[in-house]
Amino acid sequence: MYTRVFTAIVHPGKLDELTRGVREVVLTAARQQAGFKNAILLTDAANNKAIYLSFWETEADLRASETSGYVREQLAKVLPILTAPPVQEIYEVAVQE
């Protein structure tokens, strides 16, 4: 399994808007992607920080979500409430329970 991690700083007062957008829009689209397993959104209101992790069955599924335009489309929906584009990292999941 693989995970894509986005780390971002959200404009003050916009964490609730980000949470709603992820729950109602981003996850709806994610569920339509081949190999998507689940996702987690972590928030730190004191620092206006958010970390979004999406989990994918294979690295090929994760990469296909990038080349298909899915990632670009979802980022476009949240960029207006972020202070800068998010930092993206990709990891192989080594341990999961």
N, C-alpha and C positions, 0 to 999 in steps of 0.2 A: 504494500500500500504506500502511496505517496501523499504528501500534503504541500499545498501552496499556502504560504503565510504572507499576509499583507499587514504591515504596521503603518499606522497613520496618526497624525494629529488632526483633530477635528476643531473647527471654529467653536469658540465658547458658546454654550447653550444649544449646540446642535447634536449632542450624543443621542438624544431621544429620537431625533429625525433619522439619524443613521441607523439606529436599532430598528425602527419601523421599516425603513427602506430595505434593509437586509432581510428582515422577516417576510415582508409582503412582496417584494419585487425580486431581489437577488436570489433568494432561495427557491422561489417559484421557477425561475429560469434555470437554476443549477440542477434541479430535479429532472430536467429534460435532457441533460448532458450525459452521454454514454460514460459509464464508469464512475459517476459521482456517487459517493457513499453518504457523507454528511458534512456538516460545517459547524463551527463554533465561533461566536463573536464574544470577545473579551473587551470590557471597557474599564477605564480608569477616569472617573469624573473629575477627580482632583487635578489631573494633568491633561484632560481633554484628549486622552490617548485611546486608540482602539487597535485591537489585533484580531484579524479575521483568519481563521484556518479552514481550508476546505480539503476534504479527504477524497482520494481517488483510488480506484481499484488498481490501476497500473500507471506507470510513468507515461506510457503511450496515451492513455486516456487524459491525463493531466495536460500533456503537450497538445493534444488535439483540441482541448478547450481553449488553448491560446491561439492556435492557427485558424480555428473556425470563426474567430471574431467574438466569441462569447465573453472572454475576459475584458477585451476593449470596450464592449457594449456595457458591461456591468460597471466598469470603472467610470465611464462617462456619466452614469447615473448618480454617483456619489462624489465625484470630484468637486462640484460646487461647494460642498460643505466641509471639504478638507483644506487645511492650510497649504498643502503641497501634495504632489502625487505621492502615493504610498510607496514604501519600500517593499519589494517582493523578494521572497526567498523560497526555495523549494528543497524539501527534505524527503528522504525515504523514512518511513515509519519503522523503527527498529524494534520497539516493544509496544504492545497494546494489550489492554485487558478489557 
